[in-house]
Structure formats: C-alpha cells, structure tokens
Amino acid sequence: MAETSTKRKQQQKQALIRLLIMAAILICINLLAFNFNFNIDLTKEKRFTLSQPTKTMLRNMKDVAVIDVYLKGTFPAGFKKLQEATQQKLRSFKEYAGNHIVFRFIDPFEGKSQEEKDKFFADMMEKGITGVSLHENGDESSSEKIIFPWAIVHYYGKEMAVNLLENHLGMSSLGKLNTSEALLEYKFANAINKLTNPDKKRVAYIMGNNESLGYNTIDALLSAARVYHLDTIDLRHSIGISRAYDAIIINKPKTAFSDTDKFKIDQYIMYGGHALWYIDALNASMDSFQRSEQFIAMDMGLNLDDMLFKYGVRINNDLIEDMQCEQIPLAQEGYVNSNGQPQLQLRDWMYFPVFTPGSHHPIVNNMGAILGKFVSSMDTIADPNITKTILLQSSNYSRVEASPVRVNLAMASHHMREEMFHNPYKPAAVLLEGKFSSIFRNHLAPAFIRVLRDSFKTPFKENCDTTNSMIVVSDGDMISNDFSRNGPYEMGYWQYSDATYANKNFFLNCLEYLTDHSGLLETRSKDLRLRLLDGGRVKNEKLQWRIINIGLPIVLVLIFASCYTFFRKRRYEKAPE
C-alpha cells in the first residue's frame, strides 16, 4: 500500500513538472512572438510583403510618425475588411520601423456633442478630407451615417492626409475596396517620404510657344505647386533651362518651336533633365463649334516631329475615334424645356476617348479611367537604346482618322457599329527611358560649339551620360480643367455626366516618376487579384461540397474516437492470469 502511494506521488510530481515545463515553453514562445515577428507570405502576388524601397525608408526613420486612422466603429463588411487591411499594413510598417511608427484607430464622433461634431466636419473640410455617406437599413427605418475612410500622418511637425478609399469609375464596390487595399503601402509610404524630405523638387512650366495657361490649367498648376517648387520659364527670353529643375512640363503649345527653343530643351534633356510632354498634333477643340457645326482638324505645325522621333516616338497627324468614350449634350430638334430652351440629350462623342489603363507599370497600375479630348495616335521608333512603355492606349473598338479630319457635331447622332472600329489599341501616352541622343548631333558649326564651351561654360552634349526618362502624351487637353461662373472644376471632371476621371492622378504620378528616384512608386504595381468563385460550378457542385464540408469532419472525429478507444483498451486491459 505504501509503495502504491509513493508511486502515485511520483507520478503527480512528474505531471506537475511537465505542466510547468509546458507553461514555461508557452510563455517563451509568446515572448519571442511578441518581440520577433516572422511571417511567411504564401500569396502569389505577395500582398503581405513590403517592397524593398519601403523597408529601406522605414529602417531609416529618425523621428516618430503618428498615424491617426478614422476607421473605428461598426461598418459594413467591405469597410470592415479595409479597416483590418489597414491595421495589418501598419503592423507590417511597425515591424521595420519599430517605435518610430505609432498608429491609432479613432472614431471621430464617439462621445462628442453636436457642436464638437460640427467643428470636426469643418476641420476635415479645411484639410481637404471628405466623408462617405452610408445608408443603414433597420427593421422599421433606415438611417444615414457619415464615415471618413482617411488617415492623417504626423511626422517632423507636419501632417499629411491619406485617402484610404479608391473610387474608380466603372468599378464594382468589391473592386474599389480591393484596389484600395492594394494601394495602402504606397499611400502611407509616400506620405512619410514626403514629410521626411521637406525640400521640394523643382519643376518648370515651359512658356514661349503659346502654351495653355489660364483658368483651364489652374487645377494642374495648383496641384503641382502643392508638391513641387513650380516656376514658369519663357524659352524665348531665357538663355537656357537651368539644370536645377528636376523636370519640365510642355503643355499644349500652339505655335511652332524655333531651332533655338528646341536646342534649349534638347540640351536640358542631354544633361539629365526630365520632360513631360502634352502635345496636340491637330488643331481641334470644342470651341471650334462656336462658329459652325463642323470644322477641319489640321496639322498644328509645331516643328517637333524630328525631335520626338529622335527620342523614340512619333505623334501621328490623326485623331483617335473610340467607342469607349464620353458623352456631349446635343440639342433635340423640336423639343424645348420649360424655359423655352432646346432640350438637350447626351450622346456618345467618339473624339473624347476614355482610356482604361491596362499596363502594370507603377504610373498607371490600379488607376481609374482617364478622359482624353481629340487625341492623336502615336508610334514608337525602333531604337535599342530606348525602352518604350505604353501607358495609355485606345480600346479594342477604336480607329484613327488621318488629317485633315472633318469633325461634325452630327456624328454624335449616328449609331456607332462595332465592325466599323477595327483599329484597336492605339498608343496615346508613352514612357521613354534610356540614353537619348541629341537631335543637333553633327548639325552644329564648330565655331558655335566653341562659343558654348568657352563663353557659356556649357559644352554641347551629344548624348545623355546616364539613363534618362521622359513621358509623351498625344493630348494637350488631358490636364486641362473646365470652369463655370462659380470657378474652375477639378481636372478630369466632366460636368455633363458628373464623372471625375483620374487625369489628376495620372499627371501627378508622371511627375513623381520623373522626379522621385526613391523607388516608392514601384509599390503601386502591386496587384491584389479578386479570386472569385465560378458561378456555374457553385450551382452544379453545391450539394457535393456541402456534404464534404459537413460530413467529412464528423467522419474524421468518429475515426479518431474509435482509434483512441481501441488503443486505450489494448493498453490498459489486464492480461489473463
């Protein structure tokens, strides 16, 4: 009896020791997991892995960035998913930045009086933050709730608002939320990077050839001025373009460039400067209809063909006609409204193509549709030293009409048939990268070259020493904005359909790619794909998978219980005496 008691105490002691050891192991594992996070990203598109430029930036942070996210509370499933994705992304940031990243999720209306809520609304409006209206349907009534899918990044005594929700035209709600999740890394990293580097890049807006400047470019200039030091340069009254400028913008010139002007631009590019071109090849605009219901679109005669050809692209003297287009208002004959004015009807206008970016280049990846107006097609030139990337192109139902083009308003009244649009995918925006060669190579007098070298101390350069880049867009109206009596509209806004296109994002992304070499723009190329279920298979195999999902776990539990009982009986049953 004493022996049995001693044996039982030893067993209890061993069990206690095992329990303590297991508890110690669990505590150690939790401490290690808390201090050393290690994740294995098994997704094909590496959605949970930060890009190398982002990791480098986070490791080099010198101050604490406080990020306030206004996504706390009860939301529909889609916004709840965006909330969780934002939290996961900021945790990933914290893994590399450590204590330099602090984030808080805030309910802006929790515990606040109506007066405090009104003040919060005013503060958000002042920062350019707008709310999203959500309709909640209850059992007996419905209510409206305003949420702010935004975050504010505070760093180095400054702050920047980050819009977490993408709202692309023609995209489903699920697609918008998926795109929003894909861009979270870029948006937060870009905000921290801009607050880290207070010195703005310098950009010059080129003048001297009747470039577009006024009410119709105010949004483009103000948008660029918020991010860059923006100057205007008149080519005809300047010796050259300073190399202090990181990029130049040439937007919708209307008069021919002289060889002197072209030389100034050429040498700026040869010395490493970047250029963003918005060029109209033909003289075509809606203002031409003020005199007549039709006009002839003729060559602008800008004298830039040879220069752009040397750099690797040619803007053709034609107009793209696309079935994927915007609408314009046309008066209906015989119909008047209550004010006695002609009744207007919106009709498709094939000269206003809507470009849906299909490239995975970071400039346009995950970007919404972009509106063009009287756009020409482009061809790329075979040059092994220059890499060409098509950023925008027409749809699969498009065609081109060579100059001279007769444009008549009556065309909008005609029904467009698919079989008539058989010249698809015409380039409208091209990125050129490489070591460009000067158009003036072997074309200058030796005496002029000596003057440049000895008197102006700027030797003539025949080629770029390093890889350079430029972007050519065959539409001079892509960064223009309309305006009314109340002031200018936003760039890309089309008042007749009340649609806002991504023209501004495209413009700013182009400038960022040309001027910012941190590599953060590469994070835009991350594409989170929607892997939707096959509707046909779901319908046909629904019963089969229900049986598997419900029955298989039960069968496995029964098998385990049977095996456990069988082996337990064999182990503890008494041997026959």
PLY file of the C-alpha trace (Angstrom):
ply
format ascii 1.0
element vertex 577
property float x
property float y
property float z
element edge 576
property int vertex1
property int vertex2
end_header
0.00 0.00 0.00
2.84 2.38 0.91
4.57 1.51 -2.36
1.43 2.41 -4.33
1.14 5.75 -2.50
4.79 6.59 -3.20
4.39 5.70 -6.89
1.29 7.89 -7.15
3.12 10.85 -5.60
5.99 10.42 -8.06
3.52 10.40 -10.96
1.84 13.55 -9.64
5.24 15.21 -9.25
6.24 14.27 -12.80
2.89 15.56 -14.12
3.39 18.85 -12.29
6.93 19.18 -13.68
5.63 18.51 -17.22
2.90 21.12 -16.71
5.41 23.72 -15.51
7.74 22.95 -18.41
4.89 23.31 -20.94
3.79 26.60 -19.31
7.38 27.91 -19.47
7.67 26.90 -23.13
4.39 28.65 -23.98
5.48 31.81 -22.16
8.83 31.81 -24.01
7.12 31.26 -27.36
4.73 34.16 -26.70
7.58 36.45 -25.65
9.56 35.57 -28.77
6.49 36.02 -30.97
5.80 39.43 -29.39
9.34 40.71 -29.87
10.32 38.91 -33.08
7.58 38.76 -35.71
8.17 36.36 -38.55
5.69 35.90 -41.37
5.71 33.65 -44.40
3.80 35.22 -47.31
2.37 32.38 -49.38
0.19 34.58 -51.62
1.11 34.65 -55.29
1.15 38.47 -55.51
2.97 38.84 -52.13
0.21 41.01 -50.74
1.58 40.88 -47.16
5.21 41.61 -48.11
6.51 45.18 -48.15
8.62 46.29 -51.10
12.34 46.88 -50.62
12.16 50.71 -51.04
9.50 50.85 -48.30
11.59 48.69 -45.96
14.64 50.89 -46.54
12.69 54.07 -45.84
11.15 52.64 -42.64
14.52 51.45 -41.29
15.99 54.94 -41.85
13.26 56.85 -39.98
14.72 59.33 -37.46
11.55 60.54 -35.75
8.23 59.10 -34.59
5.39 59.10 -37.13
1.94 59.16 -35.53
-0.81 57.89 -37.83
-4.44 58.60 -36.94
-6.84 56.35 -38.85
-10.52 57.36 -38.82
-11.81 53.83 -39.28
-13.18 52.72 -35.95
-16.70 51.63 -35.23
-19.37 49.45 -36.77
-19.07 49.22 -40.56
-20.42 47.09 -43.40
-18.32 44.06 -44.33
-16.40 45.88 -47.10
-15.23 48.73 -44.89
-14.51 46.29 -42.08
-12.18 44.47 -44.45
-10.49 47.78 -45.35
-10.10 48.54 -41.63
-8.44 45.17 -40.98
-6.19 45.54 -44.06
-5.09 48.99 -42.89
-4.31 47.66 -39.42
-2.34 44.74 -40.88
-0.35 47.05 -43.17
0.55 49.44 -40.35
1.67 46.48 -38.23
3.96 45.49 -41.10
5.34 49.04 -41.11
5.97 48.81 -37.38
7.96 45.60 -37.80
10.63 47.52 -39.73
10.32 50.98 -38.15
9.92 49.76 -34.57
8.92 52.52 -32.16
9.13 55.10 -34.95
5.61 54.11 -36.04
2.62 54.72 -33.77
-0.89 54.27 -35.12
-4.29 54.85 -33.59
-7.75 53.97 -34.84
-10.19 56.73 -33.93
-13.98 57.06 -34.01
-14.28 60.80 -34.75
-17.82 61.03 -33.36
-17.57 58.88 -30.24
-18.61 60.78 -27.12
-18.80 64.15 -28.90
-21.53 66.75 -28.77
-23.16 68.12 -31.91
-21.05 71.27 -31.63
-17.86 69.21 -31.48
-19.01 67.13 -34.45
-19.65 70.29 -36.50
-16.17 71.55 -35.62
-14.68 68.21 -36.70
-16.50 68.44 -40.05
-15.13 71.96 -40.58
-11.58 70.86 -39.72
-11.79 67.94 -42.15
-13.09 70.16 -44.95
-10.21 72.57 -44.37
-7.75 69.69 -44.78
-9.45 68.54 -47.98
-10.97 65.46 -46.33
-14.46 64.49 -47.42
-16.78 61.94 -45.86
-18.57 58.97 -47.39
-22.28 58.52 -46.84
-23.50 55.07 -45.79
-27.16 54.08 -45.71
-28.07 51.67 -42.92
-31.38 49.83 -43.24
-33.03 48.73 -39.99
-36.12 46.65 -39.35
-38.52 49.58 -39.46
-36.46 52.53 -40.65
-33.26 53.50 -42.40
-30.57 55.95 -41.36
-27.60 57.69 -42.93
-24.11 57.57 -41.47
-21.06 59.60 -42.49
-17.67 57.92 -42.23
-14.19 59.17 -43.07
-12.02 56.48 -44.71
-8.95 58.67 -44.24
-5.79 58.75 -42.20
-3.60 61.66 -41.12
0.16 61.10 -40.88
2.02 63.37 -38.39
5.78 63.46 -38.87
8.52 66.04 -38.24
5.94 68.56 -37.01
3.93 68.36 -40.23
0.93 66.36 -41.30
-0.50 64.88 -44.50
-3.94 63.42 -45.21
-4.14 59.98 -46.82
-7.28 58.84 -48.65
-7.73 55.13 -47.97
-10.67 54.56 -50.32
-10.30 54.46 -54.11
-13.36 55.43 -56.13
-12.77 54.50 -59.76
-15.37 54.94 -62.47
-16.99 51.76 -63.73
-15.50 49.62 -60.95
-17.61 47.44 -58.67
-17.73 48.09 -54.92
-15.67 44.95 -54.33
-13.13 46.08 -56.93
-12.82 49.53 -55.34
-12.13 48.05 -51.91
-9.65 45.57 -53.38
-7.78 48.37 -55.19
-7.83 50.45 -52.01
-6.18 47.60 -50.13
-3.54 47.21 -52.85
-2.53 50.89 -52.61
-2.27 51.12 -48.82
1.50 50.54 -48.75
2.17 53.16 -51.41
-0.06 55.79 -49.81
1.38 55.51 -46.31
4.99 55.17 -47.51
4.59 58.10 -49.90
3.17 60.31 -47.14
6.03 59.51 -44.75
8.59 60.03 -47.52
7.22 63.45 -48.46
7.13 64.55 -44.83
10.70 63.24 -44.39
12.04 65.30 -47.29
10.78 68.87 -46.85
12.86 70.11 -49.79
10.53 70.04 -52.74
11.69 69.07 -56.21
11.82 71.88 -58.77
9.58 71.75 -61.84
9.38 74.30 -64.67
6.30 75.01 -66.78
7.59 75.97 -70.22
6.18 79.05 -71.97
7.00 80.93 -75.16
5.02 78.98 -77.77
1.51 79.97 -76.77
1.22 77.13 -74.27
-2.02 76.68 -72.39
-2.10 78.91 -69.31
-5.08 80.39 -67.52
-8.34 79.24 -65.97
-8.20 75.94 -67.84
-4.86 74.97 -66.27
-5.36 76.36 -62.76
-6.02 72.95 -61.18
-2.96 71.40 -62.81
-0.70 74.24 -61.69
-2.10 74.38 -58.15
-1.88 70.58 -57.80
1.75 70.60 -58.93
2.59 73.60 -56.73
1.41 71.74 -53.62
4.07 69.08 -54.18
6.84 70.88 -56.11
8.52 74.25 -56.42
6.82 75.31 -59.64
8.20 78.04 -61.90
7.35 79.26 -65.37
10.10 79.75 -67.96
9.73 81.67 -71.20
12.04 79.93 -73.65
12.28 82.95 -75.91
13.57 85.18 -73.12
15.97 82.79 -71.42
19.44 81.60 -72.31
18.59 78.03 -71.44
16.81 75.78 -68.97
18.59 75.51 -65.64
19.77 72.08 -64.61
18.40 72.86 -61.14
14.97 71.84 -62.43
14.21 68.16 -61.96
11.56 68.17 -64.71
9.85 70.43 -67.22
6.23 70.43 -68.43
5.43 71.31 -72.05
1.65 71.59 -72.25
-0.34 72.21 -75.41
1.88 74.61 -77.40
0.09 76.24 -80.33
2.91 77.88 -82.29
5.96 76.39 -83.94
9.17 75.85 -81.97
12.25 77.55 -83.39
15.51 75.66 -83.61
16.80 77.85 -80.76
13.94 76.78 -78.48
14.43 73.14 -79.44
18.15 73.40 -78.70
17.46 74.67 -75.17
15.09 71.77 -74.46
17.43 69.26 -76.11
20.45 70.25 -74.05
18.41 70.28 -70.85
17.49 66.65 -71.59
21.06 65.71 -72.57
22.27 66.99 -69.21
19.85 64.68 -67.38
16.66 66.74 -67.21
13.26 65.03 -67.49
10.39 66.17 -69.69
6.62 65.66 -69.59
5.04 66.46 -72.94
1.31 67.08 -73.54
1.12 67.74 -77.28
-1.78 68.28 -79.68
-0.82 67.27 -83.21
-4.00 68.66 -84.78
-5.86 71.89 -84.14
-9.13 70.51 -82.76
-11.26 71.73 -79.87
-14.92 72.10 -78.92
-14.53 75.88 -79.16
-14.36 75.45 -82.94
-18.09 74.62 -82.92
-18.96 78.15 -81.80
-18.77 79.36 -85.39
-20.15 76.32 -87.17
-21.41 72.78 -86.57
-18.28 71.39 -88.22
-14.59 72.15 -88.64
-11.50 70.68 -90.26
-8.76 69.49 -87.89
-5.43 70.46 -89.46
-1.78 69.97 -88.50
-0.63 72.34 -85.75
2.82 72.64 -87.37
4.74 72.67 -84.08
8.05 71.63 -85.66
8.60 68.95 -83.00
8.32 65.83 -85.16
12.04 65.39 -85.79
12.89 66.00 -82.15
10.41 63.47 -80.72
11.35 60.99 -83.46
14.97 61.19 -82.33
13.89 60.47 -78.76
11.91 57.40 -79.83
8.28 58.32 -80.59
6.16 59.88 -83.33
2.83 61.66 -82.84
0.73 60.99 -85.92
-1.37 63.61 -87.65
-4.69 61.89 -86.96
-7.45 61.62 -84.40
-8.44 58.54 -82.40
-12.12 57.62 -82.71
-13.18 55.26 -79.92
-16.45 53.59 -78.97
-15.33 53.75 -75.32
-15.92 57.46 -74.95
-17.64 60.24 -73.02
-20.87 61.98 -73.95
-21.65 65.55 -75.01
-25.00 67.37 -74.92
-26.82 67.85 -78.22
-29.97 69.87 -78.83
-33.01 67.78 -79.87
-34.86 69.29 -82.76
-38.49 70.05 -81.97
-38.07 69.68 -78.20
-37.85 72.60 -75.76
-37.82 72.76 -71.97
-39.98 74.87 -69.65
-37.72 77.89 -70.22
-38.15 77.72 -73.97
-34.59 76.46 -74.47
-33.80 73.48 -76.72
-33.97 70.13 -74.93
-30.51 68.61 -74.55
-29.66 64.94 -74.87
-26.34 63.27 -74.06
-24.81 61.38 -76.98
-21.57 59.41 -77.32
-18.71 61.50 -78.71
-16.02 59.25 -80.18
-13.42 62.04 -80.14
-13.44 62.02 -76.31
-11.92 58.56 -75.67
-11.90 57.11 -72.17
-8.62 55.30 -71.52
-8.66 52.37 -69.12
-5.02 51.71 -68.13
-4.07 48.11 -68.77
-0.36 48.41 -68.08
1.13 47.15 -64.81
3.64 49.99 -64.77
3.54 51.79 -61.39
2.48 55.08 -63.01
-0.90 53.68 -64.08
-1.36 50.41 -62.19
-4.55 50.32 -60.10
-5.59 53.64 -61.65
-9.07 54.61 -62.78
-10.17 55.67 -66.25
-8.63 58.77 -67.87
-10.50 61.16 -70.17
-8.96 62.40 -73.41
-10.16 65.07 -75.86
-9.24 64.98 -79.54
-6.31 62.61 -79.03
-3.83 61.58 -81.71
-2.25 58.16 -82.03
1.47 57.53 -81.61
4.07 55.15 -82.99
7.24 54.07 -81.22
10.54 54.11 -83.09
12.86 51.12 -83.15
15.91 52.10 -81.11
17.75 49.51 -78.98
18.98 52.25 -76.63
15.48 53.43 -75.71
12.89 51.43 -73.75
9.29 52.27 -74.59
6.39 51.59 -72.22
2.86 52.28 -73.40
0.95 53.84 -70.51
-2.34 54.64 -72.24
-3.95 53.21 -75.35
-7.36 53.17 -77.01
-9.86 50.36 -76.52
-10.30 47.29 -78.72
-13.12 49.14 -80.54
-11.28 52.13 -81.96
-9.90 53.52 -85.20
-7.94 56.53 -86.46
-8.81 59.19 -88.99
-5.87 60.82 -90.79
-5.55 64.59 -91.21
-7.29 66.60 -92.48
-10.19 65.36 -90.33
-13.70 66.72 -90.81
-15.36 66.87 -87.39
-19.12 67.38 -87.42
-21.46 67.54 -84.42
-23.96 65.46 -86.37
-21.59 62.48 -85.96
-22.72 62.20 -82.35
-26.26 61.47 -83.55
-25.19 58.44 -85.57
-25.19 54.97 -84.04
-21.69 53.50 -83.79
-21.27 49.92 -85.00
-18.52 47.70 -83.68
-17.48 46.42 -87.11
-16.52 49.98 -88.11
-13.95 50.28 -85.31
-11.30 47.79 -86.37
-8.00 49.51 -85.47
-7.59 48.83 -81.75
-5.06 49.71 -79.08
-3.55 52.92 -80.45
-0.96 54.38 -78.03
-1.77 57.77 -76.51
0.88 58.04 -73.77
4.38 56.54 -73.88
7.20 56.44 -71.34
10.66 56.63 -72.92
13.74 55.57 -70.93
17.36 55.29 -71.99
20.35 57.29 -73.13
18.88 59.81 -75.56
20.88 61.27 -78.44
20.76 64.94 -79.36
18.87 65.96 -82.47
21.65 68.54 -83.07
24.40 65.95 -83.19
26.59 66.59 -86.26
24.41 69.60 -87.12
26.21 72.45 -85.34
29.04 74.59 -86.62
32.37 74.06 -84.82
32.56 77.79 -84.04
29.19 77.67 -82.22
30.29 74.64 -80.20
33.47 76.53 -79.14
31.38 79.52 -78.03
29.21 77.27 -75.91
32.26 75.69 -74.31
34.44 78.76 -73.80
31.98 81.64 -73.31
28.89 80.00 -71.76
30.84 77.23 -69.97
28.19 74.70 -71.07
29.77 72.27 -73.52
27.48 70.80 -76.14
26.41 67.27 -75.20
25.67 64.76 -77.93
24.25 62.05 -75.66
22.95 61.51 -72.15
25.66 60.16 -69.87
23.17 58.18 -67.78
19.74 56.68 -68.31
17.13 59.41 -68.62
13.35 59.39 -68.97
10.51 61.39 -70.48
6.78 60.90 -70.99
4.96 61.92 -74.17
1.16 62.29 -74.20
-0.61 62.97 -77.50
-3.34 65.11 -75.94
-2.91 68.72 -74.89
-6.23 68.79 -73.01
-5.62 65.88 -70.64
-4.54 68.17 -67.78
-6.97 70.97 -68.57
-9.98 71.73 -66.41
-13.35 73.18 -67.35
-14.79 76.11 -65.44
-18.10 77.80 -64.77
-19.31 81.07 -63.26
-18.57 79.64 -59.84
-14.95 78.90 -60.67
-12.82 76.14 -62.15
-13.73 72.47 -61.95
-11.31 69.77 -60.91
-9.02 68.35 -63.55
-10.70 65.32 -65.16
-14.23 66.35 -64.12
-16.86 66.12 -66.86
-19.87 68.14 -65.79
-22.41 66.62 -68.18
-22.03 63.10 -66.78
-20.95 64.29 -63.30
-17.93 61.99 -63.53
-14.42 62.64 -62.24
-11.68 60.82 -64.11
-8.16 60.01 -62.91
-6.45 62.69 -65.04
-5.00 64.41 -61.96
-3.60 61.16 -60.54
-2.02 60.35 -63.89
-0.45 63.82 -64.13
0.98 63.71 -60.59
2.18 60.11 -60.97
4.03 61.06 -64.15
5.78 63.91 -62.37
6.59 61.72 -59.38
8.10 59.01 -61.57
10.28 61.57 -63.38
11.47 63.41 -60.26
11.43 60.96 -57.34
14.05 58.22 -57.51
13.34 56.65 -54.12
11.54 53.80 -55.84
8.39 54.09 -53.69
6.22 54.45 -56.77
7.03 50.80 -57.52
4.68 49.80 -54.71
1.77 50.89 -56.91
2.49 47.93 -59.18
1.29 45.50 -56.51
-1.94 43.99 -57.80
-4.30 42.17 -55.43
-6.43 39.96 -57.64
-10.03 39.11 -56.92
-10.26 35.33 -57.00
-13.99 34.92 -57.40
-15.82 31.61 -57.36
-17.02 30.08 -60.61
-20.78 30.68 -60.52
-21.55 27.66 -62.72
-19.54 25.23 -60.61
-21.02 26.66 -57.40
-24.51 25.90 -58.70
-23.70 22.41 -60.02
-21.48 21.20 -57.17
-23.20 22.92 -54.24
-24.65 19.72 -52.71
-21.39 17.81 -53.12
-19.30 20.38 -51.27
-21.91 20.79 -48.54
-21.73 17.05 -47.82
-17.91 17.17 -47.81
-17.71 20.23 -45.54
-20.30 18.92 -43.06
-19.80 15.16 -43.25
-16.03 14.85 -43.54
-15.22 16.48 -40.16
-17.77 14.21 -38.44
-16.28 11.10 -40.08
-12.75 12.15 -39.05
-13.87 12.69 -35.44
-15.53 9.25 -35.33
-12.43 7.58 -36.77
-10.21 9.34 -34.22
-12.55 8.39 -31.33
-12.64 4.76 -32.45
-8.88 4.54 -32.75
-8.41 6.23 -29.38
-10.83 3.84 -27.67
-9.27 0.78 -29.31
-5.70 1.62 -28.35
-6.70 2.70 -24.84
-8.42 -0.64 -24.24
-5.37 -2.54 -25.52
-3.05 -0.54 -23.28
-4.98 -0.81 -20.02
-6.77 -4.11 -20.27
-5.49 -6.71 -17.82
-3.60 -9.65 -19.14
-5.28 -13.03 -18.40
-3.96 -14.69 -15.20
0 1
1 2
2 3
3 4
4 5
5 6
6 7
7 8
8 9
9 10
10 11
11 12
12 13
13 14
14 15
15 16
16 17
17 18
18 19
19 20
20 21
21 22
22 23
23 24
24 25
25 26
26 27
27 28
28 29
29 30
30 31
31 32
32 33
33 34
34 35
35 36
36 37
37 38
38 39
39 40
40 41
41 42
42 43
43 44
44 45
45 46
46 47
47 48
48 49
49 50
50 51
51 52
52 53
53 54
54 55
55 56
56 57
57 58
58 59
59 60
60 61
61 62
62 63
63 64
64 65
65 66
66 67
67 68
68 69
69 70
70 71
71 72
72 73
73 74
74 75
75 76
76 77
77 78
78 79
79 80
80 81
81 82
82 83
83 84
84 85
85 86
86 87
87 88
88 89
89 90
90 91
91 92
92 93
93 94
94 95
95 96
96 97
97 98
98 99
99 100
100 101
101 102
102 103
103 104
104 105
105 106
106 107
107 108
108 109
109 110
110 111
111 112
112 113
113 114
114 115
115 116
116 117
117 118
118 119
119 120
120 121
121 122
122 123
123 124
124 125
125 126
126 127
127 128
128 129
129 130
130 131
131 132
132 133
133 134
134 135
135 136
136 137
137 138
138 139
139 140
140 141
141 142
142 143
143 144
144 145
145 146
146 147
147 148
148 149
149 150
150 151
151 152
152 153
153 154
154 155
155 156
156 157
157 158
158 159
159 160
160 161
161 162
162 163
163 164
164 165
165 166
166 167
167 168
168 169
169 170
170 171
171 172
172 173
173 174
174 175
175 176
176 177
177 178
178 179
179 180
180 181
181 182
182 183
183 184
184 185
185 186
186 187
187 188
188 189
189 190
190 191
191 192
192 193
193 194
194 195
195 196
196 197
197 198
198 199
199 200
200 201
201 202
202 203
203 204
204 205
205 206
206 207
207 208
208 209
209 210
210 211
211 212
212 213
213 214
214 215
215 216
216 217
217 218
218 219
219 220
220 221
221 222
222 223
223 224
224 225
225 226
226 227
227 228
228 229
229 230
230 231
231 232
232 233
233 234
234 235
235 236
236 237
237 238
238 239
239 240
240 241
241 242
242 243
243 244
244 245
245 246
246 247
247 248
248 249
249 250
250 251
251 252
252 253
253 254
254 255
255 256
256 257
257 258
258 259
259 260
260 261
261 262
262 263
263 264
264 265
265 266
266 267
267 268
268 269
269 270
270 271
271 272
272 273
273 274
274 275
275 276
276 277
277 278
278 279
279 280
280 281
281 282
282 283
283 284
284 285
285 286
286 287
287 288
288 289
289 290
290 291
291 292
292 293
293 294
294 295
295 296
296 297
297 298
298 299
299 300
300 301
301 302
302 303
303 304
304 305
305 306
306 307
307 308
308 309
309 310
310 311
311 312
312 313
313 314
314 315
315 316
316 317
317 318
318 319
319 320
320 321
321 322
322 323
323 324
324 325
325 326
326 327
327 328
328 329
329 330
330 331
331 332
332 333
333 334
334 335
335 336
336 337
337 338
338 339
339 340
340 341
341 342
342 343
343 344
344 345
345 346
346 347
347 348
348 349
349 350
350 351
351 352
352 353
353 354
354 355
355 356
356 357
357 358
358 359
359 360
360 361
361 362
362 363
363 364
364 365
365 366
366 367
367 368
368 369
369 370
370 371
371 372
372 373
373 374
374 375
375 376
376 377
377 378
378 379
379 380
380 381
381 382
382 383
383 384
384 385
385 386
386 387
387 388
388 389
389 390
390 391
391 392
392 393
393 394
394 395
395 396
396 397
397 398
398 399
399 400
400 401
401 402
402 403
403 404
404 405
405 406
406 407
407 408
408 409
409 410
410 411
411 412
412 413
413 414
414 415
415 416
416 417
417 418
418 419
419 420
420 421
421 422
422 423
423 424
424 425
425 426
426 427
427 428
428 429
429 430
430 431
431 432
432 433
433 434
434 435
435 436
436 437
437 438
438 439
439 440
440 441
441 442
442 443
443 444
444 445
445 446
446 447
447 448
448 449
449 450
450 451
451 452
452 453
453 454
454 455
455 456
456 457
457 458
458 459
459 460
460 461
461 462
462 463
463 464
464 465
465 466
466 467
467 468
468 469
469 470
470 471
471 472
472 473
473 474
474 475
475 476
476 477
477 478
478 479
479 480
480 481
481 482
482 483
483 484
484 485
485 486
486 487
487 488
488 489
489 490
490 491
491 492
492 493
493 494
494 495
495 496
496 497
497 498
498 499
499 500
500 501
501 502
502 503
503 504
504 505
505 506
506 507
507 508
508 509
509 510
510 511
511 512
512 513
513 514
514 515
515 516
516 517
517 518
518 519
519 520
520 521
521 522
522 523
523 524
524 525
525 526
526 527
527 528
528 529
529 530
530 531
531 532
532 533
533 534
534 535
535 536
536 537
537 538
538 539
539 540
540 541
541 542
542 543
543 544
544 545
545 546
546 547
547 548
548 549
549 550
550 551
551 552
552 553
553 554
554 555
555 556
556 557
557 558
558 559
559 560
560 561
561 562
562 563
563 564
564 565
565 566
566 567
567 568
568 569
569 570
570 571
571 572
572 573
573 574
574 575
575 576
